[in-house]
Amino acid sequence: MTPSIVYDLSRLVTRVLNATPNGIDRIDVLLARHFLIHGDFKALAVGLGFTGPRVLSRNAALAAIERASAVWREDLAAHEGSPAYEVVVARLLDASGGGAGVPPRIVASRPHRPLHIARTIIRHLPPGAQSPRRAAPRGALYLNATHFPLEWKRHVAWLDERPDVRPLFWIHDLLAVERPEWFWGREPALHAQRLDLLARRGAGAAVASRAVEDSLRDHLARRGRPNLPIVRIAPPVAPIFAAPRHEDGRLVQTAFFIVCGTIEPRKNHLLLLRVWRQLVARFGREAPKLLVIGKRGWNNGEIVSVLEDAALRGHVIEVAGLPTPDYKRLLDHCRALLAPSLAEGFGLPVAEALRARAPVLASDIAPFREQKGREISYLDPLSEADWREAIIAKAFDLGPPMSSESAAPMGAAMWGSAFFAAFDAFLRNLTA
């Protein structure tokens, strides 16, 4: 009998309100398309409802995925670049060190946001839509790959009324409960609720690294579920990161680095900003530039204060809302992606950069160590001196970039059919 999947699209439906996706969003899209279009399962999609989750028609589910991709401009041609990309390039090429009138932050526009909100409510929350409590096939797997909104009791209450439905969650990390000081107010308590639901009702879990698997097994053992099936499988990287390099002649000789991720304490932006102050003091206008890509998160007052420091104006460029095709094009030209995180569950920007064959300087932490590749170097996340010297070495090496023809595939992240074959096999074993 063909297994059935109830795939939770709740996060993806709401992310239509964001200008650009993050790593989890890109994984969510790949998984949703697999199960709703290409998979070997009978798939049913559910989304947020005012009184609980509601079943989406297949057409509505696919439309939600495509609308999010359109809002995020995921189909932007490699050679055309968004307005935000052109502003970034202009700042990278500006040798004047910036001016007092130049805003320190570039924020990409979010077109027609009220229209997208209205379309989301009207198209994806139809009146009279069924609850999965009634519509879910007997013995189905309920798959939530994003953590959201497992902390909402009204969203998951139906699972207790349908004990035949077997939940499986992708647990990206346990950092909120392990290091609560790094997170915003209620997040540690909310993440504990998600993990408690997994321990109480879960049929299995997926994780991306051994570090997360070890933490999750310890956590579940303390809650009486030591033998919960767990698959450790590196997440898929979006195909765009393996696309051929599309050269922007303006950037070929421009020395710049990228750090990508939400601006929050555990990403360790402060280390890089201290290093850049040293580089500017030493090299002046010849100092390489740092492109900080990501939205502002939480507990980041000190980071933002340094980002807006006039001494770094023109040398450190912050940008939010950059479409993925633009990000890939910048990866193709940067001296290296910098990943100085203090802790991660996996580190998708590292996997994406390796797939794009961009050099990577990464913290020497266990999840990054699993991401092996010819062009990754590991550094102490507490040593400014190590990062400064590694960045200088990369900044002033003007050798040709590695070509896609001569470079072997890199990184630990799985690719296309190999990932889905392994993941599908795990799911089928749960329903056997």
Steps between C-alpha positions, in 0.01 A plus 500: 500500500631851415582693821325831566666826606333801659750777425476818706528808280418746778837672508525523124155657473598772747845561351336660198517813716883494500712656229739207477532143632742371758661156499209321668262657248703360211498152659124532558440580132708205381320257732155639421556473127633147539202369694231693314638456148775241467475268799382141521257579783136601508545858616258731677598858588384689807537867588411744774137558584336742742375215722758238411670351193302458181553280197609679183403375159793383291460800270490742795809337652698520177384858450627588849843359417522681168370827642764497772769431238370787288498744793854394586603546132653153493464492121711813448730442204867461593605790276240759598542574873241673717512870590644399838779308326595808298517709817721234662734497198523879502597495868757226442658702220499829691861567595422823685427324830138610494354832603307639791185506290521136392267277705697216663226247420340389174149360536343349189144608432212266570259574213122503549514362853133581582396324179697187594346500849151515349574225250643280773187533715254462214665222302660285767241519778178419313180497708372150569835329442527169682704430809771234459334328795232391253687506172834334582519141364524225758859422596637815332826667597474865603822675394606839632844604373522851649407492874212743427234508645546190715482716811139602421270263689208565268716406201609160635204403722352289218793259526373379839159433343665299222746263672534306173674803342874483566685835536856549377688824556822634355689628804750757376666551840440509875693820558205696639471258793875443534611866479188707577705817552551522123128512417208738526271490803257208457687295240667262749163414657334464159774271370469289812130458417586378149749249637250383762243438224758294312576295812130443572360437153788479252552199274843621392727797441745626240818689586779645288810433711645260754514779760124553476434126499703451818324790673158383391559141612610624843197728522255226399657245735433734792135511387453128466550462122855363467420289194319751280610440138727782382646544155814713470508639151660818370229722348477561127651814353288697255603431138584864435820465701635247250415724203790606277690810603365811327781753507442862587808673360463783748575267792782285365777698672293622795615363836194434713372237742150384592345402830144373463242438770269664749681770696500351851766429766579135425589583138800687644479808278680698768823308443495589131419865571792525741723345233375750242584792725856366510507454122376854436756641745779306327407523131272805479318518169679186380332291768269227366128549549260294705148434373265413787196325350202428722217646700545644846400249764507532879733603783706682242521856630879491531539347153276760336686780679828383346341446158395866505841624618622776270852356510376193309282695254578386148701201620216301659179482297182359653224376269164337573253351253744398226351242258673162489623540137673824604653329802631218280657750261677674789623163629651443155720808544580525870838416644325270748184439698569562869319286757632586848198356688537395861245221452286357218271208433642459150589828328323513165689811373821295524345214300365744241836674462681167459248392238562830321876427526569812704782486754382482862659607826298334777504454874659183625175358639364147456215569249739690271760225533247263345488722191818385336627665183820603326430869550406517868739609776422476872586773751456557873177707534657688795828597331492837327864454399430174317208650308687821422798319350285255304292785358810697401641194323179456300449871435830557324517173306388607155531158337220380273188359667448125492309407184192280511655277234815418699357480849353188649165521682549620855336489836297255703155615393321244287388571150166451330390143452754357748351699788140421416571130445656477847231710669214317330648165607499615863138611472393173342665307782292698750178398326599134446 
